């Protein structure tokens, strides 16, 4: 996971990226608000996977935002 606390950097404030063998397979960022496939074979995964992992990533994003505020 990566967080950016300075607005205007051109990056999403928060992102998560999943890799297998140095290849990006999934991506979540605060701009889209969805976990999405970056690999064709991942598109065949059960639709519940995407919703579950989107909700997980949103939870991680909320924790990140809270932690930034407390710094």
Residue pairs with C-beta under 8 A, 6 or more apart in sequence:
1 14
1 15
1 16
1 60
1 64
2 14
2 15
2 16
2 17
3 13
3 14
3 64
3 68
4 11
4 12
4 13
4 14
5 13
5 68
7 13
12 29
12 30
12 31
12 32
13 30
13 61
13 65
14 29
14 30
14 60
14 61
14 64
14 65
15 27
15 28
15 29
15 30
16 26
16 27
16 28
16 29
16 35
16 57
16 60
17 24
17 26
17 27
17 28
18 24
18 25
18 26
18 27
19 25
20 39
23 39
24 38
24 39
25 37
25 38
25 39
25 42
26 35
26 36
26 37
26 38
26 39
26 42
26 53
27 35
27 36
27 38
28 34
28 35
28 36
28 53
28 54
28 57
30 61
33 54
33 58
34 50
34 54
35 50
35 53
35 54
35 56
35 57
36 50
37 43
37 45
37 50
